[in-house]
Amino acid sequence: MQTNWTGTRVFYENIKSKHTVLLNRGGARSTKSYSIIQILTLKWANEQKKKILVLRKTLPSLRVSTLPVFIQMWVDSGLQRKIRAEKQDLNFWLGDNLIHFGSLGVSEAGVERIKSTDWNYIFLEEANEFTIEDYRILKLRLSAPSLDGQKNRMYLSFNPISSYHWLKLELADKAVSEDVDEIVSTYRDNPFLSPDYIKIIESLKEQNLNFYNIYSEGQWGVLEEIIYDKVWTQVDSLPETGDFCFSCDFGYNAHTAVVKIAFKDDNPYIQQMLYQTKLTNSELIQQLKILIPENERGCDIFADASEPDRIREICDSGFNCKPADKSVKDGIDYIKSLNVYVTKSSPDVIKEKNSYSYMKDKDGHVIDQPVKFQDHLLDAIRYALWTRHVIRDPRIRWLTG
């Protein structure tokens, strides 16, 4: 297989490692996951009779995150014409080499299925979602024959959000005895980041030092002052109801985020629809035309009121886009009073929610404002829920000024 890929330091550190378990700890956009996907694609294309297992904790999360990155890489490298796909089972064959995409789920059934399999390479994306028991069972399945003498390996990729996590206590801290190589990466390892995104990452230092250490420097930390500390229940799908709306947070270097929110017994049910960078407004409109059926285009789309030109252009394209009330504190307080439900196919909503934290000043005192990072879906959710609440109860507008 010939490629014109550019490999980062993270790619080459993983390639040259002699260890069985490659622990890829890194900050945001550090190329850790992408480098592993490059390596596994090369192995899949060039080695013989190999079995590769790619997992996230839940299957909906994998379908909307890791799997599309693999597929895009196969398209870019011209492999797609040679692939035999068993799409229902998420098995992809290249010659006699197999990549299977799956999950362990939240029940014992997924773990039991894995116990009867063996693999040459295993990749755990967002490895902090898994338990130590999951890891131990999976490592035992790293037992498929390797006819070419290549060592079977397990790759784990994650943000180090807790120094109390088993990934640190059971693997990183015992790296020598456990045959583990810890490869640490930061945004500086990614030569493709725009200057604007680098500014976003570096600005975390002024907002919350612990957050900065985790997401900028890839250092072990403990997320503190989590804003939405109440559990958001995960569900299979949105309820079948006529009461729903959409919401959008605009971005370009940062993510553009679109959600659909349905309501049942006044409780919001949230579905992630779009989470993508580098979208112009015309490209966003094309995505909306794909995502929103014609019969739903008259429904409210709440969007960032500071972008009136973008809102007008979306309206001119046949959507009912409205400026949102952007009150941050009032919106957050209101959402904290609700019972919130999120579909299992909304992994980035859950990821943002689990790290959404308050700022701290230079003396370490908590400020009543959220850290402005990895909050795009949450902003969209707040736009819709708070604006809808204000519209339904005009007294709030008077009380909040």
N, C-alpha and C positions, 0 to 999 in steps of 0.2 A: 504493500500500500504506500503510495507516494502522497505526501501532503505538503502544503506550504505553511503549516502552522508555526506560530512563534511560541516556543515554550518559555515560561517564566522560571525564575529560580525555584519556585515551589514544584514545578513539573520535574526539574532535574534532581532536586533533593529526593523526591519520591522514587524516581527512576534508579538512582544509584544506591538507595538504601538496601541493606542486606537483611533487615529485620522482617519478622512475620507480620507484625501489627504496625501499621503506619497511622499514627495519631496526628491528624492535620488540624491543629488548633490555630485559629486565626480571627482577625477582625473582619469587618464588613468589606466586601469586594476585594479580597486579598488573593483571588484566583485559586483558592484551595480546592473547591469542588470542581471547577472547570478543568484544573490540571489533572485531577483524578479521572474525570470523564475522558480527557484526551488519552491518558495512559491505557485505560480499559478498552477504548476503541482501537488503539494500536495493537494491543494484545489480541483482541477479538479478530482483527484483520490479518495478523501475521503469524500467530502461533497455531498449533494443531490440537484438535480434540480437547478444547478448553471449555469449561463451564463457569459462567460469570453470573453472580447474583447481585442485583441492585435493589436496595430496600430503603423505604421510609417506614415510619411506624404505622401510618395508615395509607391505604391505597389511593383514596381521593387526593391526598397531599402529593403523592408520587406522580399521579397522572397530570397534575397541573404545574409541577415544578421540575423535577429531575428528568422525567421521560422526554419532555419536549427539547431539552438541551441536548440529550443524546441524539435524538432524531435530526435536529438541525445540524449537528456535527456530521452525521452520516450523509446528509444531503450536500453539505459544503465540500465533503471529501469525495463525492461521487460514488459512495458505497451503496446508495439506496437501490440501485438497479440489480445488485447482486444478493440482496437480502430476501430470505424466505420468512415471511411474518405469519405467526399464529396469533392474531391480534386479540382474540378473545382471552387467551391464556397469557398474553403479554410475553410470548416467547419469540425471539428473533434469532434466526440462524444465518450464519455466514460460513458456507462450506459445512464443516463438521463442528463448528464452534457455536455455542449457545450463550445468549444473554437473556436472562429472565428477570423481569421487573415484578416486584411484589411487595408485600407488607407482612408484618406480624399481627396487625390489628390490635384490638384492646382485649381480646379474649384468648384463652389457651389454645383454641383451635388452630390459629396461625402458627403458633410455636410447635404444635404437634405435627403439622404438615412438614415443617422444616426438618424435624428429627429424622425423617426417612430419606433425606437427600444428601448429596455431597457436592462440593464446589472447589474450583481452583482459586477463584478470586471472589471476595465479598466486599461490597461497598455499602456502608451505612451513612446515608446523607442525613444531616441534622441528627447526629448520633446521640446528642443529649436527650432526644425523645425516647430512647430505648432504656431498658433497665439493665442492671448488671447481670441478671439471670438471662435476659435475651442475648447479651453479648457472649456469655459463657456457652450457651447452647449453640450459637452460630459458629463460634470458634471451633467447636468439636466437629462441625460439618465442613471444615476446611480440609477435606480429606480425599478429594477426587484425584485419581492418578495423574501425574505430570510426566508425560512420555519424553519431553524434551529437556528435563532436568531443571526447568524453571521452578522457583520456589512458590508454593501457594501463599497467598497474602490476603490480609484483610485491611481495608482502607476505611478510616473513620474521619468525617469532616464535621466541624461544629464551631460555634462561637462559645468562648469560655465564660458563660454567664454566672457560674457558681464555683467557687473554690472548694465547696463541700460536695460537689458532684462526684459520682463514682469514677467518671473519666479521669479525674485528677487523683483521687485517693487510691484507686485500685489499678490504674494504668500508668499515668504520668509519673506519679511518685514512686512507682515500682518498675520503672522502664527497663532497667538492666535485667532484673530477674524474670520479667514477663516477656522478654524478647520484643520490646516496644521501642519504636523510634518516634519521638515527638518532633514534628516539623511545624515551627511557628511562623506565621506569615502576617503581614499587615497590608494596608492599601498601598504602601510604597512598593510592593512587589508587583503591582499591576500597572504596566506602562501605558495602558489604554484609557485610564481614567481622565476625565476632563478636569481642567482647573477649577471649574465651578463645583464639581462633586468633591474634589479634594478640600475645598474651603468648607463644605458642609461637614465633612468628617473632622477636620481640624478644629472647627468651631465647638465641638463637643467639650473641649478642654475648659471652655469658659462657662459651660452649662452644668456639667456634672462630671467630676474628675473620675469617678468610678466607671461611669458610662464610657468616658473617653478611653480609659485603660482597656476596657473589654472590646469595644467596637473599632477603636482606632489602632490601639497597640497590640491587640490580641493577647492581653494578659489576663490571668485568672482574677475574677472579682466576684462580688455578690451584688446582684441588683437590689437596690434599696428604694424605698419610697414609691413602690409600684402604685400607679393611680387606680387601675381597675383591679382591685384585689379580690373582688367577688367573682365566683366561678361563672363563666359563660358556658352554658350547656351545649354540647355538640349534638347535632341531629343529622339525619340522612338527607333531608330535603326541606325546602320551604313548604309551609302549609298551603293548601289549595284555597285561596281566598282572593277576592277581588280587591282587597284593600292593600295596596302596595305602592312603592315609589322607588326612584333611583337616586343616586347621588354620585357626584364626581369631584375629585380633588385634582386640579391641573398640575402637571409637572412636565419636565423635559429631561434634564440631567437627573433629577429625582423622578420617582415613579408617578405616572398618571394612574389614579386609582378610581375604579367604578364599582359600586355595590348596588345590589337590589335588596330592598328591605320589604318584607311582608309582615303583616300584623295579625295577631290572633289573641283575643282577650286583652288587647292593648299592649301585648308583649311583642317586641321586635324580633324577627327572624332574619338573619343576615346571610347573603350569598355574595361572595367575591366573584366579580365578573371580569375585571381587567386590572392588571398590575404590571405596568410596562414602562420602560424608559424610552427616551428618544422619539416620542410621538409629537408630531406637529398637530395643530388643530384639525387640519383637513384629514390627517390619518386617524385621529381620534373619532371624527365623524364617521369615517368608513367603518371603524370598529364598532361604533354604536349601531350602525345599520345592520351589522352582522349579529350583534348580541341581542338587540331589542327588536322583537317582531313588530310588524307594521301596526297590528291592532293594539300594541302597548305604547306607541310613540306619543300618544296624547297624555300619558301619565307624567307626573312631576319628575323632573331631574333637577335636584338641588346642586348648585355649584358655587365655587368661590366667587363671592361678590366683587372682589377686587379685580376681576378679569371680565369687565362688561363686554368688551369686543368679542371675546371667545364665546361668551354666553349668547350674544346676538347671532353670531355665525352658526351656532348649533341650532338656535331657533329657526333661522332661515333655511335650515336643512330639513325641517319637518319635525323637530322635537320640541317638547314643552319644557325648556330649560329655564330655571329661575335662580336669581341670586339668593344665596343662603345667608341666614343670620350667623355670623362667625363668632359669637360670644363664646370664649373658650371656657372660662370658669363656670358660667351658668350651664353651658352645654355638658361639661364633664359632670357637674353635680347632678344634673338631671339623669344622665345615662347611668350613673352609679345607683340611682333609685329604682332602676328597672331590672326585670328578669330578662336577660339577653340570651338569645339562642343563635348559634352559628352553625352553618352546614359543614360537614366534614370535608367538603371539597373547597374549603376556604382557608388553606394553611397559612397564608400570609396575614390574614386577620388575627388568627391565634398567635402567630409569632409576634406581631406588633403589640397585641394586647399584653402578652406576657413580659414585655420589656418596657412598656410605656411608663416612664418615671418622671418625677418632679425634678426641676433644676435645683442646684445648690449654689449659694454664693461662695466667694473666695474663702470665707471662714467656715464653710461646711454647713451653713444654715439652709434649711429647705425653703425654697421660693414657691409660691403658689402658681407656678407656670410649668407646663410640660417641656421636657427636652425635645428640641425640634430635630428629630431623627427617627427614621423608620416609623412614621406616624401618618402616612398618607391615606391608608384605608380607614384609620381611626378618625382622621379629620373628615373624610367623606361621610362616615357614619354619624359623626356629631352634627355636621351640617344638616343632614336630613332629619334626625330625630329632634334636635332642638328647634329648628325652623318650623317643623310640623307642629311641635308643641306650642310655639309662639303663635302660629296662625290659628290654632284651635282655641287658644285662651288669650285674647288680646290684652287682658289685664297685665300679663307678664311684660309686655312691651312697655307699659306705663311704669311698672314697678322697677324694671331694670334700666329705665331711661333710654 
